Every structure is written in C-alpha cells, then in structure tokens.
Amino acid sequence: MSDIVERTLTALPGLFLQSQPGGGPAAAKTPFSSRLGGLVRGVTALSSKHEEEKLIQQELSSLKATVSAPTTTLKMMKECMVRLMYCEMLGYDASFGYIHAIKLAQQGNLLEKRVGYLAVSLFLHESHELLLLLVNTVVKDLQSTNLVEVCMALTIVSQIFPREMIPAVLPLIEDKLQHSKEIIRRKAVLALYKFHLIAPNQVQHIHIKFRKALCDRDVGVMAASLHIYLRMIKENSSGYKDLTGSFVTILKQVVGGKLPVDFNYHSVPAPWLQIQLLRILGLLGKDDQRTSELMYDVLDESLRRAELNHNVTYAILFECVHTVYSIYPKSELLEKAAKCIGKFVLSPKINLKYLGLKALTCVVQQDPSLALQHQMTIIECLDHPDPIIKRETLELLYRITNSQNVTVIVQKMLEYLHQSKEEYIIVNLVGKIAELAEKYAPDNVWFIQTMNAVFSVGGDVMHPDIPSNFLRLLAEGFDDEMEEQQLRLYAVQSYLSLLDMENVFYPQKFLQVMSWVLGEYSYLLDTEKPEDVIKRLYKLLMSDSISSETKAWLIAAVTKLTAQAQASDTVERVIQEFTVSLDTCIRQHTFELKHLRENVEVMKSLLPVNKSCEDMVVDASLSFLDGYVAEGLSQGAAPYKPHHQRQEEKLSQEKVLNFEPYGLSFSSSGFTGRQSPAGISLGSDISGNSAEAGLKETNSLKLEGVKKLWGKEGYLPQKESAAGDGAEAPPLPPEVSPSENIDQAAAKRTQAQVLAPSKEEKEKQLLASSLFVGLGSESTVSLLGKPDVISHKFRRKSKVKAAKSGEAASTHNLTCSSLNSLSHVAYEENDYLTALQDGEDTESKDLPLGPELSDSESLSELPLAEKVSDCSLSALSLFADSDMEIFQPPSSAAASLTRDIASASCFLEETAGDMCSGRMEVCSDETVSVSSYKLWKDDCLLMVWSVTSKSGSQLKGADLDIFPAQNFKISEQRGCCLPVMEAGSTKNFQYSLQMEKPFTEENLSGFVNYQMVDTHSVQLEFSVNLSLLDFIRPLKISTEDFGKLWLSFANDVKQNIKISEPQAALPSALKMLQQKLRLHVVDIQGNEGLLACRLLPSTSSLLHCRVHADGLALWFRSSCPALPDYLSYQCQKVMMVGPGI
Amino acid sequence: MIQAILVFNNHGKPRLVRFYQRFPEEIQQQIVRETFHLVLKRDDNICNFLEGGSLIGGSDYKLIYRHYATLYFVFCVDSSESELGILDLIQVFVETLDKCFENVCELDLIFHMDKVHYILQEVVMGGMVLETNMNEIVAQMEAQNRLEKSENFPMTLHLSTR
C-alpha cells in the first residue's frame, strides 16, 4: 500500500493543477469543493509548524467571512463545514462555525444534514449549550419517514446527546425497537445503551424491551443488545442468571455455524459475537456451580472448534480460557484451557505471547505449575525489547513471588523501575516492591536497601501507606529482639552514609523517613555521637530544597536527639534559626525544643530512648491544673468555652460570615503526627480545659484505618496442582532446592530443545532456577507439614499487641504535645486573665444602662399587645396616665385628650373581641388632630382614623382619602361606624385592609380635607407605617394538624437565639411570642414548643422551638418562601428586646 | 468501550480523530501527539498493544494499533474490549475503506474525511462496535453514495476525477 501512497503523492501537484485551470480570475470561480484540495495542498507543501499556523489562520478567517455572509447557500456551507472539520482536526479553533453546523443539520437537505450532523458530533460535547438547539431537529428526524434521516438522528443521539433532554426522545427511540428495518432497530438498541450509560435510571423501565431485542430475529440486533447485557451483568450478575440458558443456546448456534455466512469473518462464525457471549458467561458463572454447569458443554465445544487458522480464533480462545478459569472449575476444561495457554505463550507471534502472559497472570494463582511449565519463556520475555511484554511479565512474577525468589524478582522490578518514566507505572511498581520486600525479605541489609531504592525512586508519588508501614515495622519490632536491633542499626547506618553523600537530592518523603529513624534509633550507634547526627540534620535543615513539612520532621528528630546529647552548639543554632521561622508548625516545634532544653530531667522522661511504642502514663484530663483554674474563676474569669462552642455562639449572633474552615485548620496543625508513630503531634489548642482532653486524643496518630500489609500470609499455592510438570522431579526440601533446580530446569530445557546450551542459555537457566525456586518444591513443604520458615523474616507480633502499641504511640504523642506546651499555657493564661479583666471593666461600664432598659420594658408591658415596630412613645403615653405631659399637642388640647381617652376606651370595649393597637397621632395642625388605630381583626386589618377638632367645634365636611397602594386592597367600611362621640367634634373613618402581595414594611398615606365653620377647606397629609406583622394572626390548630402541616411545607429556616437560663425561659418566651407576634401556642412538651400562625388571608406558618444548652432553637416552616425568614427576624427582635423575660 | 479512534501518518499528522469520551480540545491534540510518540517508538516486530499514555488514563486503557504503509490506526479502548478482537476490527475498518475507495491511500483519507467518518459511523457508533460485517458496511455506503449521485451530480463528477 505504501507504493500507492507514494505514487499518489508524486502525482499530487499535477492533480491540483488540473483542478485549478487557468488561475487568476478563474480561480475565484473554482467550485467550492476543490477549496479543500487547495487547503490540503497548501498544508502539505509547508515545512514548518509556524507556516501551517499562518495558512490555517488565513483559511479560518476567510471561512469565517463566508459562513456568516448571508449569500452563502447551504451547499457552500456544507463544503465550508468539511474544511472547518479539517482545521479542527489539526487542532485549530473553529468555534465560530459551530452554530452554522447546527443550522446545517436543521435546515439542509439530506446530504447537507449529514454533514451538519457529522460536524456537530465532532465539534461539540455532551454538555455544550448549543446542543440544545439540536434537540428539536433530532426529534423531527426521528419521526421522519426517510430511513437515512432516522439513522442519522440515532447516530447523533448515541454520539452526543444532552442528558437532561433524554426524555424528549426516549419514547421515539423505544418505538424504533419495533421498526421493520433491522439497521434501525440495531441503532436504537445502541442509542438506548448509551442512555443506560449516562442516565441509567431513565431507561430502567425498558429493560423488558432489551430482552425482546435479545430474541430479535436479526443477529445484528441481538449482538447490539449484548453490549447492554454485558454491562448490566457486570454491575449485578445475580439478576440475570435466568438468561444463562439463552446465552448458552445463542453461543451454541454461533459456534455450530448456524448463522448466515455473511457473519463469518475469515470463515470464523461471528467472532466478535462469540467474544461478547463468552465474557457474559464468565461473569454469570463466577462462583456459581449451578450456572457454570450449564455452560461446560458449550465452552468445551468452543475450545474444540476454534481451529487455529487466524488471529481472530486466538481472540476467541483467549476469552474461552478466561471464562473457563473464572467460572466454577471443571478439571477437564481446565486442562484443555491450560494447553491453550501453552499455545499462546509458545507462539512466535508477539501479540499472542503477550496475551499468553496475560492469561498466565490471571490463572497462576489457581495453578502455579503452569508458570513452572513456561518458565523459560517467561525468562525470555523478561529481557524482551518490548516494555509492554516486560511489564506483563513482571506482573506475572509478582504473583508467583515467594521467600526464595524474592531477591531476583525484586531486582528485576527495580531494573524496570529505573527505566520507566510514567508516573502511574512508578506508583504501581513501587507499591508492589514494597509489599514483596516486607513480606519476603531474606535479610536486614537487603530489606533496607530495597526500601531505600523504593523511597528514592517512588519519592513523593508513592502511596503514603508505604513509608508509614515501613516505620511501623521498625517501631513495633518483631519477635526476635536481636534481629530487631540490627535492622534498626542498619537502617541508621545506611541513612547516615546516604546523607554523607554530596550533591544528592532525596525526595521529601524519604527524608522524613530518615529523620524519624535517625531521631529514634541513633542511640544504637557506637561510633558516632548524637551530636554528629544532629550536625547532619542541621545541614539538611539549612538546605533550600527541603519543604517545611520535612523541616518539622527534622526538628522533631533534633529534639529527640537533644535529650541524649549533652549541651550542643548545633541545637543552639537550630533554636536561634527557627524560633523566628514564618512557618507556625516549625516555630512551635522549635519553641518546644527550647523550653525542654531548659529542663533536662523533664526532657529525658518525655523523650525516652527506644520507647516509641510504649505506654506513657499521662494525666490526660490535666487535673493538676484544676487549682489554677479554680483560682482564675474565683477572680472573675469567665469559664473556658471550647473552641467549637465559641464559634457556634458567634455564628448564632451574626449570620453573615462563616468561619468554619479556618477553625478546622487551626486544630490540625499536628499533621506530621499522622504519618509516623512518633511524629510529634502538636495539639495547638493550648488550653487548660479538662473537657477538651478527649478531643485531643483524636488529634494524634490514627493507626486503626491504616491498611496492614504486613503479616499477610505468603504465597500459598494449591496443593493438588503439583501434579503438573513440577512434581516430576522428586520433592525437595527448600534448603537444597537451588542447586537441584538448576538441574531440573536444565533437564527440561534439553527436553524442549535439543540445542547445546550456550553460555547465555546457562545464565538464563540459572535465572530460571532462582525465579521459580519456590514453586516446584511447595508440595514438599506442605507434605512435610513444615511451614516456610524464612518467608516471614519480620514476623510481626500478635495483632493485639500491635494495636496496643499503636495506642501507646498515640498516647506518647499526646504526652509530648500537652506537656511541651505547658510553659506556653502559663504565659497565655496570664494574657488571657488580663484580657478578661479589661473585658470586665467595659462590662461594668455598661451596667448602669441596665436599669434604664428594664424601665422601658416595664413601660411596654401594657395590657394590649404592642406592635413592636410601632412602639412609639406617644402611643405609649396615651395609655400611661402619669406621663400625660409628654404628649405633643399644645396644652389647650388637654381637655380633648381626656375625651379621646374616654372615647378610645369605649371603642376598645366595643371591639374587645379583636386586638387593637394604641392610638397614634399621625398629623395635626392648630385646629384638628388626626390619629389612627389598628384593629387586628380576624380576617383583615382594620384601620381607623379619627379626625378630632381640638377646639371642640363642629367639623364640617371632613373627608379622608387614602392614596392607592399597590400591595393592599383597601375598602372603606362605612356601615359599622363607631358611635359618634360628641357629635361633630370627632369624625372616624374606617378602612379594611387586605394584603395583596407580601411585603415587610409599607407606608400607607392619605390626606384629610376639612372645613371649619368659618374657614376655608384645609388639607392635611398623613402616613402610617404598616408591617407584615399587622397581617399575622394566630392559627388555632391541634397538635396532629400541626404535624401534618409541618410535613407539607417546603420552606424552612432555622435559627438559634441565645437566651440566659433557657430551661426556665421556654414558657415565658412562648408567651411573649404569643403576645407580641400573635402566634398561637399549639402545644408545649418538655423542652419543645409548637406555635402556629397565619398570614392573612390564608398562608400559614409553623414554628418549632426547642430549648438546648445555651439558647433556643427556632425552626420555621411555611408554604410561603419569604415568611419564615421574616418571622425568624421578628422573633429574634422580640427576644433581644426582652432578655430574661 | 472504545474511547477514541486516531489515525495519523508517519509524521504524526492527524488524518482522522474521533473521540467517544469527552476531552477538551487542547487535551485531544495532546493525546494525539502523545499517542503518536508512544507508537512511533515501537518497532514493527513487537506487539500491537500498549498502555495508554498518562493523558488518556494510564494502564486502565489499552492502545491497540496497526501500521499500514504511511498510516497508523490507533484504537484506545478500556478493559471491556478484547485486544485481538479490536485488532481485527481495525483490519475490518481498513478493508472496508479499501473497498469503498478502491485501493485506499492516505490521500483518500485527507480529501474525503467526511466520507471516512461516515464509514466509521457504520462500524463504531458512540464507542460501541455496531457492525463488523464488511459487506453490510459497504452496502450501507453504496446506498448513501447513490443518494449523493442523484442529488449532487457536479460534485460526484469532481470526485470521480480524483
């Protein structure tokens, strides 16, 4: 084929010349369709990326002009789209054309539509907003009688479709499942599968239709439905067990060649279909003997029928093997499958070899003898030039690792690790090496060196469990005391030598591990003094490449070593350097070090040698500070409140800002402590509060959640499998196996190939013997009943003990932190006290205000429920006899006032059923005064204005008009006029008000016209303030009704109000709410109260009050969204005005 | 599921780019480049499978590719696809192209990129294998070609002078 391309390429210039005859003015007339040719030619002729960019930008700008020109026909547009697609493919932005692509799909004829749809599916993505414009077109095309249009619509739906628009097309596509054309049915099935992927719950109801598709008479439709079943069975295999029979029957028919010849591919019947079916069967038969039994026959036939004549039969065979090994085992089939794996592994074709390795990796745990059979091939693959093959081989080796071959396998892994650069490969491999090293390490030196390699390569990308597991292993130790000490000593030595190397940079994680180990175990060194180690750590500390987290670790190590070292200059320097550090964590550590150094005894008891896992008795409640606290309290200090409580209070007072995130980070500064058993946890809540002690403990190391890799059983193969190849040689005890195995491998090698072993071969055989050493002799081990002695070199202590020591470690941390910070506590406490005294001063300044406040409150305690917002002094004074002189009008009015009072009281008597506000003067002049009342009637607000002549003379033609207000319905009520008091001198006007639209505050204004006997008509303007509260009425309902209503309301608001002595205050608080806000108290139960009200005309709102430790929790619910907020505001206002009531 | 189908030539110039999973525009271009470099490094005698680059999701995805003359055909698939099955699917796709264009070459893919997409749409729909039967695909394409001829005579003329 390459010849053809080359020939065409050389002919290219000629071709273009043909397509552009004449040039010059004729070029302008060149049909659009050849423009793409011109573009491509241009691009191909260019040599640099820069030129290409220039050309394409030029092209794009000309395209932009063309597509937006109104004269461009759809046909030209179609051509433009193809060019745009080309530009987009090369990576240039053609977003200006997206909308035109949609237009083309909407308006074009069949061919144009096809280009439009294609362009849309290439340009846009599922959540692109423009896609919504296409939904209607898709719906239209789905209903089209033209099959091509339906196909196009189905294709676009399965490629990109906005999830939220699925309901719009779902029924149409469901209908298509019954379409007479199989291609439509097939595409409909796949479109529905796509929906299942992006929105599974939307297609749940059509699962039954999928079953129909599975039984479709057309094979293609059935095959399409297998996509869905594979997916659904993968998610939940138990739900589809009943279909096993159908799948088996289908597979039988396919394998038996019952399908039309059309479906054959290289004379293999429908290979892709077979692959799908085999995968489904594998999922269904997993761990299920009964289901598996159904498929044994057909699997057997598949294995038999697959004659190896083509690549694709291997694909089927591979799936067969996979299925046979994943379902409930049957020995006959397993045997055949094992043979098949052999064919793969031994195949000269590299693809098949790869799959053979993959198959081996899957099955090797069930049947390790297989690996032994193919050991030479595996060795060859290990040195294969293809990194993918190598990686797969390592994966296989990882699964057959045991204590005897671990060094060789880990070495191979490390070799690969050093070559690879991809992060995900490094993370994966590093994890495996660390696991194997812990599990099977043959000796200390090897273990430490391997882990060093892991840390330096894995560095900062590896899983955080790896370093913490390693440190735990060192800290907790294992059964053999001597070994344990040697391991630690070796670790210390190797780290010191690593640190001594110049110009080598280690990952931060590695340095952290080093600093912990050096801090804990340097005492084991005979040759070097702690001072020397501290010097090295200091050098690191001063290095620029160290992160601040690592520095904290380093300082922690220095602190530990200081306890052992006598006076050290280096420590002095560290203190000087870092007490001024900008990093709070480091500074804290340094201060701890500084203060501890002043008391060597405390320091030694705090930081004992080799006790990182031991319990330390600590008075966690800090009870020794009780006296100090009591003293503080007696001197008037406020009791300590924990941080969260302070915060809560703050929040309940001001809703504006949420400080939560800061609060959290504040208490977690001990982050280093989470990663190692002895990282010092810095509880920074330096407080003397005993209640906080419990919380503090959680601040230290968490050992419970950490995955325990250590102590896992080693590689344990099946016993009976030894019947395979490996057992031909006499069983060998593990001690002698290496030398014996060489012979064994060599023997096999000569059996397989009659070639004289070259030197290279011998090397390979040696490698083989070291790699597969554990596999052949396992049966012996188990037969002799002797466990693999070496495999658990670092046998951990029993779990109980491990857990206990974990706790110990955390307690230890706690000790450090709490005691270390003692000195600070003292300082801080002093500051705190002075601050408190200051606070008291200001408080006492405030005190004189108190009586005044309570006075004013007593004023407001009137027989009538006062509307708080209207609580003006004048209104109050009207009813408070003693305060007469405060009243505004001139003294001449005194007489009329008394009358007014009389009239008001009379008025009150009459309307005793309803609650009523005080009278309020709204305006006046020298002759008349206008005052108003509010009458909170059950169904409306009744406003009464009374116009009173001050002189007592006749009012003539007095008239009152209210300006129309948009939120009210105002109607005058003449009928029930109040009895005319002192006829003529007072005139009352009544208006009933209904609220149209909820509001919080509103002014109602109007004017009064009056005419005195001897004067002209005078106009007086006034206004009154109305609030929403004027329209709130108690709602009298039962507790049950309350419950029902509560559930039916969607809008809720919660509010905490702080009141003193909340337990006692509930009844009074409820009473206040009842009086001031006109809420109806439905029920009081224990420390909870239920209240209800309605907003005229018929919107109800409910309130649930609960008393808790330091306040009242209010919970409003209503059918109106604005009401709860408003009510909660009003409640707060009421509660704040009258504290302690 | 198939995540992406990429066709590029020996110089890494994209000839067909079709993603079935959403990636931002610039990432798509990076994936094409990354994949090209991964594939280019490989000799013809080593296996046709490799792990996806870090952009496309690492070892969870496989790149399965075939090299024909000047073109690389790369399918990026997840673990639910059979490697060998996809390898043969590429063969089916290329053979279909060959039948539709009569001795297909790189230029066909450039000058008829829309048509190549239509053929691909018949083979793979929304990341799922729709049709593997070559004759069926060719029949579908011929039906569409007839449509083209009847509606758009001059354009066909141009196509035939190719």
Interface residues (C-beta under 8 A of the other chain):
Chain A: M1 S2 I4 V5 T8 L9 L12 L15 Q18 S19 P31 S33 S34 L36 G37 V40 V82 M85 Y86 E88 M89 L90 G91 D93 N109 L110 L111 R114 V115 L118 L122 H125 E126 S127 V148 T155 S158 Q159 I183 R186 K187 L190 A191 Y193 K194 G220 A224 H227 L230 K234 D262 F263 Y265 A270 P271 W272 I275 R279 N311 V312 Y314 A315 F318 E319 I350 N351 K353 Y354 L355 H384 P385 D386 I388 I389 R391 E422 E423 Y424 I425 N428
Chain B: K13 P14 R15 L16 V17 R18 Y20 R22 E25 E26 Q28 Q29 V32 R42 D43 N45 I46 C47 N48 F49 L50 E51 G53 S54 G58 S59 Y68 A69 T70 S80 S82 E83 L84 G85 L87 D88 L89 V92 N103 V104 C105 E106 L107 I110 F111 M113 D114 H117 Y118 Q121 M125 G126 M128 V129 L130 E131 T132 N133 N135 E136 Q140 A143 Q144 L147 E148 E151 N152 P154 M155 H158 T161 R162
